[in-house]
Amino acid sequence: MVSAVGDQREAYQLAVDARDPRFDGVFYVGITTTHVYCRPCCPSRLAYDRHRRFFDSAAAAERAGFRPCMRCRPELAPGRATALAAVSRLAQVASQRIAAGALNGHSVADLASELGVSERHLRRALEREVRVSPLELAQTHRLLLAKRLIVDTDLPMTRVAYASGFQSLRRFNTVFRAQYRMAPSTLRRGRKIAGREDGSLRLTLAYRPPLAWDSLASVLPREAKVVIDGQRGIVAVANSPADHQLVVTISESLLPVLIAGVRRVFDLDAEPAVIDAHLSAGGLEHLVARWPGARVAGSFKGFKGAQPDDFPTTDKDLLARAERWRPWRAYAARLLELASQLNHR
């Protein structure tokens, strides 16, 4: 299989040169002179083309021996959009489950059984689509979540370790030092961190602009009481359009499931430049102009996200009208629904 990165290398070079935010989280660039990997929009001085390596995921960059940039912080980037091919769909669902902590205290065989496939098939799908093994992907998620909690919260290191999915503080320290070549406490040196209130944490979730926030917020609560694995807590979400991120206040007890879950509920990993262009070319340009960056809302119950081809509605007429815009039928249906609601006011 030819690497998607190899096919897109020239476009990725141009995206890095322009610091194009549309590619944020779609790929990462490793700098061979520093062995650091960055987001395409990193504000640091640009490296020469010959010193760049491109990766489909943060996990692939870390597998190759690169460390996350301290300036652009790859752990804050939005994720990749949902893939549609059969194997890609399996890899996508598995990646989402792993990001939500499915391998924290559980085996790859357990996850494969949950997804209804063999362990070998699951490993092969992830190696093909994400270019890392399930365990490598899980470790990257744990490390990046730990890095985020160290930098952005005042949680003690022991709680950082367990909240990010490690089974012991000793294991956390060993893996962090081996992968990032520094002690976890080094990240907090000289930083002033605001104290927490009522056991809550304040974190940010990046998205690719534009985001039709008003239409999304009209169908999702700004604050919700949720239950995850018997743990109860509050999730409060606000938009910060200037920074292209949502500001989320969550109960500490709900980590790490919540971060991945909120991303799915608010469809933050969508690629509006691709989706809007497709819908506009198909005749919905007037609706795209009215609601640029429309998202398809998921549900806080189980933290489920909608699929790009599956709009949650029983309105058969709406689905029939949206059929022509596959594979982005759900987004077309959402725009058509918004237009219908506007006409009936």
TIMIPA-823653 format. One record per residue (C-alpha): x negated, y, z. Coordinates in pm, whole numbers, plus 32768, in hexadecimal, padded with zeros to 4 digits. Layout:
REM TIMIPA-823653
- X  Y  Z
...
//
This chain:
REM TIMIPA-823653
- 8000  8000  8000
- 7F77  8158  7FA0
- 7F6A  8249  80C3
- 8067  8362  80BA
- 7F53  8440  813F
- 7E78  83E9  8015
- 7F90  843E  7F25
- 7FCE  858E  7FCB
- 7E6A  85F9  801D
- 7E66  8729  7F37
- 7FB7  87A3  7FBA
- 7F43  876D  811F
- 7E06  8836  80DE
- 7EDB  8957  8061
- 7FC8  8938  818A
- 7EA6  894F  8280
- 7E0E  8A77  81C5
- 7F5F  8B2B  81DC
- 7FA7  8AAE  833F
- 80FD  8A4E  82B5
- 81F3  8A07  83D4
- 82CA  892A  82F2
- 81C2  881A  8312
- 81A6  882F  848C
- 81C0  86CC  850F
- 81D5  8637  83B1
- 805D  85F9  83B2
- 7F2A  8649  8484
- 7DCF  86B7  841A
- 7C97  862B  84BB
- 7B58  86FB  84B6
- 7A2B  8616  848D
- 7932  8712  851D
- 79E6  872E  866C
- 7AAE  85E7  8671
- 7BE5  86B0  86CA
- 7D35  868D  861A
- 7E24  87B1  85E7
- 7F7C  8811  856D
- 7F7E  88A8  840B
- 7FDC  89FA  84A2
- 7EBA  8A03  859A
- 7E3E  8B6C  85C6
- 7CD3  8B00  85EF
- 7BD1  8B52  84EA
- 7C03  8A82  83AF
- 7B0F  8967  8372
- 7A7E  891F  821A
- 7B4A  8830  8144
- 7A37  872A  8150
- 7A4C  8721  82CC
- 7BC2  86CF  82D4
- 7C6C  857F  82F6
- 7DE6  8560  82E7
- 7EC1  847B  83B5
- 8032  841F  83AB
- 804E  8423  8526
- 7F9D  848E  8662
- 7F71  831F  86B7
- 7EB7  82E0  8571
- 7DD1  8407  85B9
- 7D88  8386  8716
- 7D4B  8227  8691
- 7C3D  82C0  85B1
- 7B93  835B  86E2
- 7C16  84C1  86D3
- 7C88  8584  8809
- 7DB0  8677  880F
- 7D60  87E8  87DD
- 7D7A  88B6  891C
- 7DEE  89E7  885C
- 7F09  8970  877A
- 7F63  884A  885F
- 7FDE  8733  8777
- 80BA  86A9  888E
- 81A4  87D2  8857
- 81DB  8796  86E1
- 832D  871F  865E
- 833C  85B5  85E9
- 8369  8524  8491
- 84BF  8516  83ED
- 8584  83D3  83D5
- 8513  82E6  82C3
- 8615  8232  81F1
- 8576  80F8  8161
- 85C2  7FB3  8218
- 8469  7F7F  82AC
- 843C  80F4  82E3
- 8585  80FF  839F
- 850F  7FE8  8485
- 83C6  809C  84C0
- 8482  81DF  8505
- 856D  8142  8603
- 844E  8087  86AA
- 8381  81C8  86B8
- 84A4  827F  875C
- 84CF  816A  885D
- 835A  8167  88A7
- 8358  82E3  88CD
- 8471  82BC  89CA
- 839F  81C6  8A95
- 8416  8073  8A14
- 82BB  7FDA  8A49
- 8284  806D  8BA3
- 8288  7F32  8C73
- 8313  7E61  8B52
- 8275  7D98  8A3A
- 827B  7DBE  88C0
- 833A  7C75  88B7
- 8447  7D0F  8994
- 846D  7E36  88A6
- 8475  7D56  8772
- 8587  7C83  8811
- 864F  7DBD  8861
- 8634  7E2D  86F6
- 868F  7CD4  866F
- 8548  7C8D  85B7
- 8418  7BB6  85F1
- 82EE  7C45  86AA
- 8215  7C0D  8575
- 8309  7CC9  8494
- 8315  7DEE  8587
- 819B  7E04  859C
- 817E  7DF4  8420
- 8284  7F06  83F0
- 81D5  7FF4  84DF
- 807C  7FAB  844D
- 8104  7FF3  82F2
- 81CB  812D  833E
- 811A  81C9  846B
- 7FC6  8122  8436
- 7FA0  80BF  85A2
- 800B  7F9A  8679
- 8133  7FB8  8769
- 804A  7FC0  8897
- 7F6F  80CD  87FC
- 80A2  819F  87AF
- 8121  8174  8914
- 7FD1  81D9  89A5
- 7FC5  8315  88D1
- 8121  8378  8945
- 80C0  833E  8AB0
- 7F80  8407  8A92
- 801F  852B  89DA
- 8141  8538  8AD1
- 8049  852D  8BF1
- 7F7F  8646  8B50
- 80BB  8716  8B2F
- 8121  86DB  8C99
- 7FC4  8731  8D17
- 7FB7  8877  8C55
- 8121  88EA  8C73
- 818C  8875  8DCE
- 810A  8865  8F32
- 8152  86F2  8F5D
- 8049  863A  902B
- 7F6E  8552  8F5A
- 8009  8419  8FED
- 8163  8489  8F7D
- 80DB  84F3  8E2B
- 8052  8394  8DFE
- 8198  82E3  8E51
- 8278  83E2  8DA0
- 81B4  83B6  8C5D
- 81D9  823C  8C68
- 8095  81BB  8D04
- 80BA  80A4  8E02
- 7FAA  8127  8EEC
- 7EDC  8261  8F2C
- 7D9B  819C  8EFA
- 7E07  8123  8DA2
- 7E71  8285  8D45
- 7D1F  8318  8DA6
- 7C60  8206  8CF0
- 7D22  8226  8BA9
- 7D24  83A4  8BAF
- 7BA9  83B5  8BE3
- 7B66  82AE  8AD9
- 7C43  8352  89CF
- 7C0E  84C5  8A13
- 7AB0  84B7  8AAD
- 7B15  858C  8BD7
- 7BC1  8567  8D26
- 7D35  85C0  8D31
- 7CF0  86CE  8E37
- 7C12  8785  8D3E
- 7D49  87FB  8C84
- 7DC9  88B3  8DB8
- 7C8A  8969  8E0B
- 7CCC  8AE1  8E17
- 7E3D  8AC2  8DB9
- 7F53  8B6A  8E7D
- 808F  8A97  8E79
- 81E3  8B13  8EED
- 827B  8A47  9005
- 83A9  896B  8FC9
- 8505  89AA  904F
- 85E0  888F  90D2
- 8502  8782  903D
- 8536  87FF  8ED9
- 843A  8827  8DC0
- 8438  892D  8CAE
- 83B3  88B3  8B60
- 83C5  8920  89F6
- 8428  8853  88C4
- 83B2  88D7  8773
- 8478  88C4  8630
- 843E  8923  84C6
- 84F7  8A65  846F
- 85FA  8AC3  8410
- 86EF  8A3E  8512
- 8864  8A88  8500
- 8876  8AA0  867A
- 89D3  8B32  86A0
- 8A76  8A1A  85D9
- 89AD  8914  8695
- 89F9  89A9  87EA
- 8B6C  89B4  8795
- 8B7D  8837  87A5
- 8A7C  87F3  88B7
- 8A82  886C  8A21
- 8975  8960  8A90
- 8967  889E  8BD8
- 89BB  8730  8C12
- 89B9  8635  8D2E
- 8913  84F6  8CB5
- 88C4  839C  8D3C
- 8794  82D5  8CC7
- 8745  817F  8D5A
- 8808  81D8  8E92
- 875C  832A  8EBA
- 883E  845B  8EB8
- 87D6  85B9  8E58
- 8821  86FE  8DA4
- 87B2  8766  8C48
- 87CC  88D6  8BEB
- 876A  894C  8A8E
- 8733  8AA8  89FD
- 86AB  8B1B  88AD
- 8576  8BF2  8882
- 8587  8C46  870D
- 8453  8D25  870C
- 837F  8BFD  877D
- 843D  8AF5  86B1
- 8480  8A25  87E6
- 858B  89C1  88DD
- 854B  8A04  8A4C
- 85BF  88D9  8B17
- 85E9  88C9  8C90
- 8600  8760  8D02
- 85FD  8698  8E40
- 84AD  85F3  8E82
- 8557  84A5  8EBC
- 85C1  8495  8D50
- 8464  848D  8CB5
- 83E8  8409  8BC3
- 8529  8398  8B17
- 85BB  84F4  8B12
- 84BF  85A8  8A37
- 84E4  84B1  8917
- 865B  849E  8957
- 869B  8615  8949
- 85D9  8628  8802
- 86C8  8528  876C
- 8803  85C8  87FB
- 87AA  871D  8768
- 8718  868A  8625
- 85D3  8749  865C
- 8502  866C  8578
- 85CA  86C0  8440
- 8511  875F  831C
- 85F6  887E  82AF
- 851A  88E7  818B
- 854F  8790  80EA
- 86BC  8766  814C
- 872D  88C7  80F3
- 867D  88B7  7FA1
- 872C  876F  7F4F
- 8883  87F0  7FB4
- 8851  893A  7EFD
- 87EC  8887  7DBE
- 892B  87BA  7DDB
- 8A11  88E7  7DE3
- 8A20  8946  7F54
- 8938  8A70  7F3D
- 8A47  8B60  7FBA
- 8A7B  8A8E  80F3
- 8906  8A61  812B
- 88DD  8BDA  8116
- 89F3  8C02  8219
- 8966  8AFA  830A
- 87F4  8AC6  82BB
- 8759  89AD  8381
- 88A1  8904  83E1
- 886D  87D6  84C2
- 8941  86A4  850B
- 8983  868C  8680
- 895B  8546  873F
- 89E9  84ED  8892
- 8969  850F  89F5
- 8A0F  83C2  8A3F
- 88F0  82D4  8A09
- 882C  83EE  8963
- 888A  8379  880B
- 8833  843D  86D4
- 88F2  8446  858D
- 885A  83AB  8454
- 8831  8485  831B
- 8924  83AB  825A
- 8A1E  836B  8372
- 8AFC  848A  83DE
- 8BC3  8445  8520
- 8D29  8482  84AB
- 8E68  83C7  8459
- 8EC0  84C1  8348
- 8EAC  83E4  8213
- 8EF0  8508  8128
- 8DC5  85C4  81B6
- 8CE2  8497  818B
- 8D5D  8461  8027
- 8D0D  85CA  7FCE
- 8BB2  85AC  806A
- 8B62  8462  7FBB
- 8AB0  8506  7E95
- 89A1  8599  7F76
- 8906  8452  7FE9
- 8814  8417  808E
- 8868  8558  814C
- 89DE  8517  8155
- 89F9  8568  82C9
- 896C  86C6  8294
- 8A4F  8705  816D
- 8B78  8690  823D
- 8B15  877C  8356
- 8B04  88A6  8269
- 8C52  884B  81CC
- 8CE7  8829  8329
- 8C64  8980  838F
- 8CF2  8A1B  8253
- 8E45  897A  8295
- 8E48  89FA  83FB
- 8DF2  8B57  8381
- 8F0B  8B54  8281
- 900C  8AF0  8388
- 8FBE  8C0A  8478
//
